[in-house]
Amino acid sequence: MERLTNDAMAVMRAAEIEVESFDLKDGEKILAYFAQFPSIGGFPYKIIIVENPNGTIRSAFRLWDTEYNYSQWPSGIYNLDRLRIVTGEKILPEADTILLKEQLSKLESIALPESIRNENGIILDGSDWKFGFRLPHKNVDYTWRAATDAIELFVPIIELIRKQYQLR
């Protein structure tokens, strides 16, 4: 039986679960990820950078096509089992792999901020942003709407992740 709702927030929660759900192959590990979840409208997405056991690094992408789904549901009744998720996957170019490894190595050797969330900023209709990475001795996850200046530590990796796919 299909799951139907008229609750827009239930649709956003279901879409976030779908966008976050990646099927990793045996032995793969996530090195880093970046995601955007707009509070209203927009195109929620997540990009992960994954390394397989042979050392090959690839990116994978999942995006909820809100434009398509909302055009299919003009009456305000949403089908949670028919969310259109756009996916992509590709091997990282060698130059990007080298840059990623350099940046992750640098992060391994420095003290990292506990948070990059700017608690003083007020954002009413912004996006929730997520960024994280896994290192041999550090696993770090950040979420924010307004970031502090400490985000500058991570900009090279975030830009590398985002450039793998053309985002709307």
MDTraj code that builds the backbone (N, CA, C; nanometers):
import mdtraj as md
import numpy as np

residues = "MET GLU ARG LEU THR ASN ASP ALA MET ALA VAL MET ARG ALA ALA GLU ILE GLU VAL GLU SER PHE ASP LEU LYS ASP GLY GLU LYS ILE LEU ALA TYR PHE ALA GLN PHE PRO SER ILE GLY GLY PHE PRO TYR LYS ILE ILE ILE VAL GLU ASN PRO ASN GLY THR ILE ARG SER ALA PHE ARG LEU TRP ASP THR GLU TYR ASN TYR SER GLN TRP PRO SER GLY ILE TYR ASN LEU ASP ARG LEU ARG ILE VAL THR GLY GLU LYS ILE LEU PRO GLU ALA ASP THR ILE LEU LEU LYS GLU GLN LEU SER LYS LEU GLU SER ILE ALA LEU PRO GLU SER ILE ARG ASN GLU ASN GLY ILE ILE LEU ASP GLY SER ASP TRP LYS PHE GLY PHE ARG LEU PRO HIS LYS ASN VAL ASP TYR THR TRP ARG ALA ALA THR ASP ALA ILE GLU LEU PHE VAL PRO ILE ILE GLU LEU ILE ARG LYS GLN TYR GLN LEU ARG".split()
xyz = np.array([
    [0.0838, -0.1180, 0.0000],
    [0.0000, 0.0000, 0.0000],
    [0.0887, 0.1249, 0.0000],
    [0.0559, 0.2191, -0.0819],
    [0.1346, 0.3425, -0.0958],
    [0.1094, 0.4348, 0.0235],
    [0.2138, 0.5064, 0.0611],
    [0.2038, 0.6009, 0.1726],
    [0.1703, 0.7392, 0.1179],
    [0.0533, 0.7899, 0.1519],
    [0.0075, 0.9217, 0.1070],
    [-0.0017, 1.0150, 0.2265],
    [0.0211, 1.1440, 0.2002],
    [0.0092, 1.2428, 0.3070],
    [-0.0224, 1.3787, 0.2456],
    [-0.0777, 1.4669, 0.3284],
    [-0.0937, 1.6061, 0.2882],
    [-0.0030, 1.6965, 0.3713],
    [0.0881, 1.6360, 0.4461],
    [0.1813, 1.7067, 0.5334],
    [0.3120, 1.7323, 0.4583],
    [0.3369, 1.8573, 0.4209],
    [0.4568, 1.8921, 0.3451],
    [0.5842, 1.8600, 0.4227],
    [0.5818, 1.8725, 0.5546],
    [0.7001, 1.8399, 0.6352],
    [0.7280, 1.6895, 0.6329],
    [0.6257, 1.6075, 0.6277],
    [0.6453, 1.4623, 0.6163],
    [0.7127, 1.4291, 0.4837],
    [0.6766, 1.5018, 0.3792],
    [0.7403, 1.4815, 0.2487],
    [0.8873, 1.5200, 0.2563],
    [0.9188, 1.6317, 0.3189],
    [1.0579, 1.6760, 0.3310],
    [1.1400, 1.5752, 0.4128],
    [1.0815, 1.5216, 0.5212],
    [1.1531, 1.4222, 0.6012],
    [1.1781, 1.2947, 0.5202],
    [1.0765, 1.2509, 0.4444],
    [1.0926, 1.1312, 0.3606],
    [1.1984, 1.1546, 0.2532],
    [1.1985, 1.2740, 0.1943],
    [1.2981, 1.3064, 0.0918],
    [1.4383, 1.3081, 0.1518],
    [1.4532, 1.3628, 0.2710],
    [1.5847, 1.3665, 0.3351],
    [1.6361, 1.2242, 0.3588],
    [1.5497, 1.1350, 0.4024],
    [1.5888, 0.9952, 0.4232],
    [1.6340, 0.9334, 0.2914],
    [1.5590, 0.9589, 0.1842],
    [1.5952, 0.9033, 0.0527],
    [1.7273, 0.9598, 0.0016],
    [1.7455, 1.0899, 0.0173],
    [1.8673, 1.1550, -0.0312],
    [1.9895, 1.1059, 0.0472],
    [1.9714, 1.0753, 0.1743],
    [2.0821, 1.0298, 0.2597],
    [2.1159, 0.8821, 0.2389],
    [2.0330, 0.8066, 0.1671],
    [2.0478, 0.6606, 0.1561],
    [2.1324, 0.6201, 0.0359],
    [2.2566, 0.5901, 0.0623],
    [2.3488, 0.5430, -0.0416],
    [2.3768, 0.3952, -0.0178],
    [2.3852, 0.3191, -0.1251],
    [2.4236, 0.1787, -0.1160],
    [2.5731, 0.1681, -0.1433],
    [2.6474, 0.1410, -0.0386],
    [2.7917, 0.1227, -0.0561],
    [2.8198, -0.0223, -0.0943],
    [2.9213, -0.0399, -0.1750],
    [2.9638, -0.1736, -0.2137],
    [3.0524, -0.2314, -0.1032],
    [3.0710, -0.3611, -0.1022],
    [3.1530, -0.4263, 0.0009],
    [3.2905, -0.3618, 0.0116],
    [3.3299, -0.3300, 0.1345],
    [3.4626, -0.2755, 0.1598],
    [3.4776, -0.1269, 0.1358],
    [3.3741, -0.0600, 0.0836],
    [3.3851, 0.0843, 0.0594],
    [3.3659, 0.1611, 0.1898],
    [3.4315, 0.2783, 0.1954],
    [3.4135, 0.3652, 0.3114],
    [3.3976, 0.5086, 0.2633],
    [3.3115, 0.5810, 0.3321],
    [3.2892, 0.7216, 0.3004],
    [3.4052, 0.8026, 0.3586],
    [3.4695, 0.8823, 0.2724],
    [3.5772, 0.9706, 0.3162],
    [3.5242, 1.1072, 0.3564],
    [3.4259, 1.1575, 0.2795],
    [3.3705, 1.2904, 0.3066],
    [3.2328, 1.2997, 0.2422],
    [3.1529, 1.3949, 0.2906],
    [3.0219, 1.4189, 0.2306],
    [2.9843, 1.5652, 0.2473],
    [2.8924, 1.6081, 0.1642],
    [2.8376, 1.7434, 0.1723],
    [2.6916, 1.7356, 0.1313],
    [2.6047, 1.8049, 0.2040],
    [2.4617, 1.7988, 0.1741],
    [2.3952, 1.9329, 0.2005],
    [2.2874, 1.9571, 0.1260],
    [2.2041, 2.0752, 0.1469],
    [2.0594, 2.0297, 0.1543],
    [1.9891, 2.0750, 0.2588],
    [1.8477, 2.0456, 0.2751],
    [1.7733, 2.1767, 0.2976],
    [1.7174, 2.2349, 0.1891],
    [1.6444, 2.3615, 0.2033],
    [1.5224, 2.3429, 0.2941],
    [1.4911, 2.4470, 0.3719],
    [1.3764, 2.4361, 0.4630],
    [1.2446, 2.4365, 0.3864],
    [1.2384, 2.5095, 0.2753],
    [1.1191, 2.5059, 0.1903],
    [1.1642, 2.5117, 0.0454],
    [1.1010, 2.4325, -0.0378],
    [1.1358, 2.4312, -0.1799],
    [1.2780, 2.3850, -0.2019],
    [1.3361, 2.4265, -0.3109],
    [1.4740, 2.3897, -0.3401],
    [1.4900, 2.2446, -0.3795],
    [1.6129, 2.2021, -0.3913],
    [1.6464, 2.0674, -0.4346],
    [1.7413, 2.0044, -0.3335],
    [1.6899, 1.9323, -0.2342],
    [1.7775, 1.8684, -0.1366],
    [1.8705, 1.7686, -0.2051],
    [1.9981, 1.7712, -0.1662],
    [2.0937, 1.6783, -0.2263],
    [2.2022, 1.6410, -0.1264],
    [2.2713, 1.5315, -0.1607],
    [2.3890, 1.4899, -0.0851],
    [2.4889, 1.4297, -0.1827],
    [2.6158, 1.4634, -0.1621],
    [2.7255, 1.4075, -0.2405],
    [2.8210, 1.3415, -0.1418],
    [2.8611, 1.2187, -0.1725],
    [2.9582, 1.1505, -0.0892],
    [3.0829, 1.1194, -0.1719],
    [3.1950, 1.1135, -0.1042],
    [3.3205, 1.0715, -0.1648],
    [3.3565, 0.9393, -0.0961],
    [3.3754, 0.8355, -0.1776],
    [3.3908, 0.6997, -0.1265],
    [3.5201, 0.6389, -0.1795],
    [3.5881, 0.5633, -0.0937],
    [3.7074, 0.4895, -0.1362],
    [3.6794, 0.3405, -0.1288],
    [3.7152, 0.2683, -0.2358],
    [3.6965, 0.1232, -0.2342],
    [3.8248, 0.0559, -0.1846],
    [3.8218, -0.0753, -0.1613],
    [3.9396, -0.1431, -0.1065],
    [4.0662, -0.1316, -0.1922],
    [4.0552, -0.1127, -0.3257],
    [4.1753, -0.0977, -0.4097],
    [4.2287, 0.0450, -0.4093],
    [4.1628, 0.1378, -0.3374],
    [4.2101, 0.2753, -0.3310],
    [4.1465, 0.3681, -0.4332],
    [4.0569, 0.3156, -0.5183],
    [3.9877, 0.4004, -0.6145],
    [3.8866, 0.4871, -0.5397],
    [3.8843, 0.6140, -0.5737],
    [3.7929, 0.7076, -0.5072],
    [3.6887, 0.7534, -0.6076],
    [3.5633, 0.7472, -0.5669],
    [3.4528, 0.7883, -0.6532],
    [3.3611, 0.8820, -0.5747],
    [3.2805, 0.9541, -0.6498],
    [3.1769, 1.0359, -0.5877],
    [3.0418, 0.9764, -0.6247],
    [2.9455, 0.9955, -0.5371],
    [2.8078, 0.9532, -0.5635],
    [2.7165, 1.0671, -0.5207],
    [2.6058, 1.0787, -0.5894],
    [2.5187, 1.1961, -0.5767],
    [2.3735, 1.1493, -0.5692],
    [2.2950, 1.2124, -0.4826],
    [2.1501, 1.1881, -0.4761],
    [2.0802, 1.3226, -0.4559],
    [1.9786, 1.3495, -0.5343],
    [1.9044, 1.4753, -0.5294],
    [1.7559, 1.4450, -0.5436],
    [1.6744, 1.5089, -0.4602],
    [1.5292, 1.4960, -0.4750],
    [1.4845, 1.6000, -0.5761],
    [1.4198, 1.5554, -0.6827],
    [1.3707, 1.6447, -0.7880],
    [1.2355, 1.7011, -0.7451],
    [1.2405, 1.8039, -0.6623],
    [1.1170, 1.8637, -0.6090],
    [1.0305, 1.9228, -0.7196],
    [1.0940, 1.9834, -0.8179],
    [1.0190, 2.0457, -0.9272],
    [0.9292, 1.9420, -0.9958],
    [0.9850, 1.8266, -1.0261],
    [0.9074, 1.7201, -1.0909],
    [0.7960, 1.6699, -0.9991],
    [0.8320, 1.6353, -0.8743],
    [0.7312, 1.5779, -0.7854],
    [0.6183, 1.6755, -0.7547],
    [0.6502, 1.8011, -0.7273],
    [0.5430, 1.8960, -0.6969],
    [0.4529, 1.9207, -0.8178],
    [0.5085, 1.9089, -0.9384],
    [0.4227, 1.9228, -1.0575],
    [0.3299, 1.8023, -1.0728],
    [0.3678, 1.6889, -1.0158],
    [0.2851, 1.5687, -1.0214],
    [0.1777, 1.5662, -0.9129],
    [0.1933, 1.6490, -0.8105],
    [0.1028, 1.6488, -0.6958],
    [0.0388, 1.7864, -0.6739],
    [-0.0305, 1.8418, -0.7739],
    [-0.0845, 1.9776, -0.7596],
    [-0.1954, 1.9888, -0.6542],
    [-0.2566, 1.8777, -0.6167],
    [-0.3671, 1.8833, -0.5200],
    [-0.3198, 1.8911, -0.3758],
    [-0.1882, 1.8750, -0.3531],
    [-0.1371, 1.8800, -0.2161],
    [-0.1410, 1.7461, -0.1453],
    [-0.1718, 1.6404, -0.2168],
    [-0.1642, 1.5043, -0.1624],
    [-0.0357, 1.4433, -0.2176],
    [0.0549, 1.4075, -0.1281],
    [0.1881, 1.3625, -0.1669],
    [0.2019, 1.2114, -0.1498],
    [0.2701, 1.1480, -0.2438],
    [0.2968, 1.0055, -0.2369],
    [0.4420, 0.9863, -0.1935],
    [0.4606, 0.9402, -0.0710],
    [0.5947, 0.9252, -0.0153],
    [0.6733, 0.8108, -0.0798],
    [0.6032, 0.7232, -0.1523],
    [0.6696, 0.6104, -0.2173],
    [0.7081, 0.6404, -0.3616],
    [0.6813, 0.7598, -0.4073],
    [0.7123, 0.7945, -0.5463],
    [0.7927, 0.9241, -0.5573],
    [0.8845, 0.9405, -0.4652],
    [0.9742, 1.0550, -0.4728],
    [1.0744, 1.0299, -0.5850],
    [1.0928, 1.1278, -0.6704],
    [1.1885, 1.1132, -0.7799],
    [1.3269, 1.1554, -0.7305],
    [1.4157, 1.0572, -0.7205],
    [1.5519, 1.0817, -0.6750],
    [1.6458, 1.0679, -0.7944],
    [1.7182, 1.1754, -0.8240],
    [1.8160, 1.1765, -0.9325],
    [1.9486, 1.1307, -0.8719],
    [2.0172, 1.0396, -0.9398],
    [2.1427, 0.9871, -0.8870],
    [2.2552, 1.0010, -0.9893],
    [2.3762, 0.9968, -0.9401],
    [2.4932, 0.9998, -1.0266],
    [2.6112, 0.9389, -0.9538],
    [2.7080, 0.8949, -1.0327],
    [2.8267, 0.8345, -0.9748],
    [2.9400, 0.8462, -1.0761],
    [3.0613, 0.8787, -1.0271],
    [3.1760, 0.8831, -1.1171],
    [3.3053, 0.8734, -1.0380],
    [3.4079, 0.8279, -1.1064],
    [3.5413, 0.8198, -1.0474],
    [3.5986, 0.9612, -1.0393],
    [3.6607, 0.9942, -0.9266],
    [3.7241, 1.1255, -0.9121],
    [3.8443, 1.1351, -1.0046],
    [3.8606, 1.2485, -1.0718],
    [3.9818, 1.2695, -1.1520],
    [4.1054, 1.2639, -1.0623],
    [4.2174, 1.2274, -1.1185],
    [4.3409, 1.2107, -1.0416],
    [4.3798, 1.3377, -0.9655],
    [4.3673, 1.4536, -1.0305],
    [4.4034, 1.5796, -0.9640],
    [4.3150, 1.6037, -0.8415],
    [4.1861, 1.5716, -0.8520],
    [4.0946, 1.5881, -0.7381],
    [4.1266, 1.4889, -0.6269],
    [4.1652, 1.3679, -0.6642],
    [4.2029, 1.2668, -0.5647],
    [4.3247, 1.3131, -0.4858],
    [4.4234, 1.3668, -0.5554],
    [4.5445, 1.4165, -0.4887],
    [4.5096, 1.5316, -0.3951],
    [4.4293, 1.6275, -0.4428],
    [4.3892, 1.7415, -0.3596],
    [4.3107, 1.6950, -0.2367],
    [4.2179, 1.6023, -0.2563],
    [4.1376, 1.5514, -0.1443],
    [4.2283, 1.4890, -0.0385],
    [4.3201, 1.4044, -0.0807],
    [4.4095, 1.3385, 0.0151],
    [4.4967, 1.4395, 0.0884],
    [4.5454, 1.5416, 0.0176],
    [4.6252, 1.6462, 0.0819],
    [4.5437, 1.7207, 0.1880],
    [4.4215, 1.7570, 0.1515],
    [4.3370, 1.8328, 0.2439],
    [4.2964, 1.7486, 0.3656],
    [4.2619, 1.6230, 0.3431],
    [4.2252, 1.5364, 0.4555],
    [4.3447, 1.5137, 0.5474],
    [4.4640, 1.4998, 0.4891],
    [4.5857, 1.4826, 0.5690],
    [4.6104, 1.6061, 0.6557],
    [4.5883, 1.7238, 0.5977],
    [4.6058, 1.8484, 0.6731],
    [4.5077, 1.8538, 0.7908],
    [4.3827, 1.8122, 0.7677],
    [4.2826, 1.8150, 0.8750],
    [4.3157, 1.7155, 0.9855],
    [4.3820, 1.6067, 0.9495],
    [4.4209, 1.5066, 1.0493],
    [4.5206, 1.5650, 1.1487],
    [4.6008, 1.6598, 1.1041],
    [4.7110, 1.7093, 1.1873],
    [4.6796, 1.8371, 1.2652],
    [4.5588, 1.8905, 1.2540],
    [4.5277, 2.0159, 1.3248],
    [4.4086, 1.9967, 1.4185],
    [4.3972, 2.0883, 1.5124],
    [4.2804, 2.0894, 1.6017],
    [4.1612, 2.1447, 1.5234],
    [4.0516, 2.0751, 1.5309],
    [3.9317, 2.1149, 1.4552],
    [3.8291, 2.1781, 1.5477],
    [3.7490, 2.2703, 1.4959],
    [3.6444, 2.3310, 1.5791],
    [3.5370, 2.2279, 1.6139],
    [3.4790, 2.2414, 1.7317],
    [3.3698, 2.1513, 1.7706],
    [3.2459, 2.1775, 1.6863],
    [3.2279, 2.3031, 1.6476],
    [3.1098, 2.3420, 1.5704],
    [3.1483, 2.4526, 1.4731],
    [3.0769, 2.4584, 1.3628],
    [3.0919, 2.5731, 1.2729],
    [2.9574, 2.6445, 1.2580],
    [2.8666, 2.6136, 1.3475],
    [2.7340, 2.6761, 1.3474],
    [2.7422, 2.8122, 1.4145],
    [2.7003, 2.9156, 1.3442],
    [2.6968, 3.0502, 1.3988],
    [2.5655, 3.0657, 1.4747],
    [2.5746, 3.0623, 1.6068],
    [2.4553, 3.0711, 1.6914],
    [2.4001, 3.2127, 1.6990],
    [2.4776, 3.3120, 1.6532],
    [2.4329, 3.4504, 1.6604],
    [2.3520, 3.4924, 1.5388],
    [2.3598, 3.4176, 1.4316],
    [2.2874, 3.4522, 1.3099],
    [2.1443, 3.4023, 1.3143],
    [2.0562, 3.4750, 1.2497],
    [1.9166, 3.4332, 1.2383],
    [1.8864, 3.4137, 1.0907],
    [1.8517, 3.2923, 1.0552],
    [1.8172, 3.2572, 0.9182],
    [1.6753, 3.2020, 0.9212],
    [1.5832, 3.2673, 0.8552],
    [1.4440, 3.2236, 0.8614],
    [1.4113, 3.1152, 0.7590],
    [1.4491, 3.1340, 0.6351],
    [1.4132, 3.0389, 0.5301],
    [1.5363, 2.9837, 0.4600],
    [1.6357, 2.9479, 0.5365],
    [1.7601, 2.9011, 0.4777],
    [1.7617, 2.7510, 0.4589],
    [1.8800, 2.7013, 0.4354],
    [1.9019, 2.5585, 0.4189],
    [1.9775, 2.5045, 0.5394],
    [1.9554, 2.3769, 0.5670],
    [2.0411, 2.3056, 0.6601],
    [2.1534, 2.2471, 0.5766],
    [2.2761, 2.2736, 0.6167],
    [2.3948, 2.2256, 0.5469],
    [2.4618, 2.1207, 0.6334],
    [2.5166, 2.0189, 0.5687],
    [2.5877, 1.9138, 0.6410],
    [2.7192, 1.8858, 0.5687],
    [2.8238, 1.8703, 0.6486],
    [2.9545, 1.8355, 0.5944],
    [3.0230, 1.7467, 0.6965],
    [3.0895, 1.6451, 0.6475],
    [3.1624, 1.5579, 0.7384],
    [3.2732, 1.4855, 0.6657],
    [3.3631, 1.4282, 0.7449],
    [3.4712, 1.3500, 0.6870],
    [3.5175, 1.2465, 0.7888],
    [3.5771, 1.1411, 0.7363],
    [3.6267, 1.0307, 0.8176],
    [3.7770, 1.0183, 0.7939],
    [3.8519, 1.0199, 0.9028],
    [3.9965, 1.0029, 0.8974],
    [4.0326, 0.8877, 0.9910],
    [4.1547, 0.8385, 0.9833],
    [4.1915, 0.7272, 1.0719],
    [4.1666, 0.7564, 1.2204],
    [4.1883, 0.8802, 1.2632],
    [4.1750, 0.9114, 1.4060],
    [4.0715, 1.0193, 1.4354],
    [3.9943, 1.0591, 1.3342],
    [3.8917, 1.1615, 1.3548],
    [3.7725, 1.1334, 1.2645],
    [3.6559, 1.1378, 1.3208],
    [3.5311, 1.1349, 1.2440],
    [3.4565, 1.2616, 1.2819],
    [3.4324, 1.3466, 1.1847],
    [3.3762, 1.4783, 1.2131],
    [3.2513, 1.5005, 1.1300],
    [3.1454, 1.5511, 1.1963],
    [3.0205, 1.5862, 1.1290],
    [2.9793, 1.7252, 1.1749],
    [2.9472, 1.8112, 1.0782],
    [2.9019, 1.9469, 1.1087],
    [2.7662, 1.9702, 1.0431],
    [2.6822, 2.0473, 1.1102],
    [2.5576, 2.0962, 1.0509],
    [2.5469, 2.2445, 1.0843],
    [2.4851, 2.3211, 0.9939],
    [2.4694, 2.4641, 1.0171],
    [2.3656, 2.5221, 0.9221],
    [2.3189, 2.6384, 0.9571],
    [2.2415, 2.7248, 0.8673],
    [2.3257, 2.8467, 0.8340],
    [2.3851, 2.9053, 0.9355],
    [2.4808, 3.0150, 0.9187],
    [2.6114, 2.9650, 0.9783],
    [2.7193, 2.9713, 0.9020],
    [2.8478, 2.9167, 0.9463],
    [2.9365, 3.0250, 1.0059],
    [3.0253, 2.9818, 1.0927],
    [3.1281, 3.0716, 1.1465],
    [3.2434, 3.0792, 1.0461],
    [3.3401, 3.1637, 1.0747],
    [3.4578, 3.1761, 0.9881],
    [3.5392, 3.0467, 0.9821],
    [3.5196, 2.9585, 1.0794],
    [3.5948, 2.8328, 1.0824],
    [3.5642, 2.7445, 0.9612],
    [3.4574, 2.7717, 0.8908],
    [3.4258, 2.6926, 0.7714],
    [3.5368, 2.7048, 0.6669],
    [3.6147, 2.8120, 0.6740],
    [3.7233, 2.8319, 0.5778],
    [3.8221, 2.7149, 0.5768],
    [3.8354, 2.6451, 0.6897],
    [3.9224, 2.5269, 0.6944],
    [3.8790, 2.4203, 0.5940],
    [3.7483, 2.4154, 0.5671],
    [3.6911, 2.3058, 0.4896],
    [3.6534, 2.3430, 0.3462],
    [3.6657, 2.4704, 0.3120],
    [3.6236, 2.5165, 0.1792],
    [3.6892, 2.4384, 0.0650],
    [3.8205, 2.4088, 0.0693],
    [3.8778, 2.3331, -0.0431],
    [3.8101, 2.1968, -0.0648],
    [3.7772, 2.1279, 0.0431],
    [3.7114, 1.9972, 0.0286],
    [3.5667, 2.0151, -0.0156],
    [3.4968, 2.1118, 0.0429],
    [3.3567, 2.1354, 0.0042],
    [3.3487, 2.1715, -0.1437],
    [3.4371, 2.2595, -0.1892],
    [3.4365, 2.2968, -0.3315],
    [3.4688, 2.1772, -0.4204],
    [3.5638, 2.0952, -0.3786],
    [3.5981, 1.9756, -0.4552],
    [3.4771, 1.8821, -0.4661],
    [3.4062, 1.8632, -0.3564],
    [3.2883, 1.7759, -0.3571],
    [3.1801, 1.8340, -0.4487],
    [3.1501, 1.9617, -0.4315],
    [3.0412, 2.0231, -0.5082],
    [3.0697, 2.0293, -0.6576],
    [3.1957, 2.0464, -0.6960],
    [3.2251, 2.0614, -0.8390],
    [3.2073, 1.9309, -0.9166],
    [3.1905, 1.8195, -0.8469],
    [3.1737, 1.6920, -0.9161],
    [3.0417, 1.6856, -0.9930],
    [2.9445, 1.7686, -0.9534],
    [2.8122, 1.7680, -1.0167],
    [2.7647, 1.9105, -1.0387],
    [2.6974, 1.9330, -1.1487],
    [2.6384, 2.0648, -1.1773],
    [2.5096, 2.0768, -1.0968],
    [2.5081, 2.1650, -1.0003],
    [2.3902, 2.1830, -0.9158],
    [2.3094, 2.3014, -0.9642],
    [2.1782, 2.2905, -0.9485],
    [2.0901, 2.3999, -0.9912],
    [2.1018, 2.5175, -0.8991],
])
top = md.Topology()
chain = top.add_chain()
for i, resn in enumerate(residues, 1):
    res = top.add_residue(resn, chain, resSeq=i)
    for name in ("N", "CA", "C"):
        top.add_atom(name, md.element.get_by_symbol(name[0]), res)
traj = md.Trajectory(xyz[None], top)
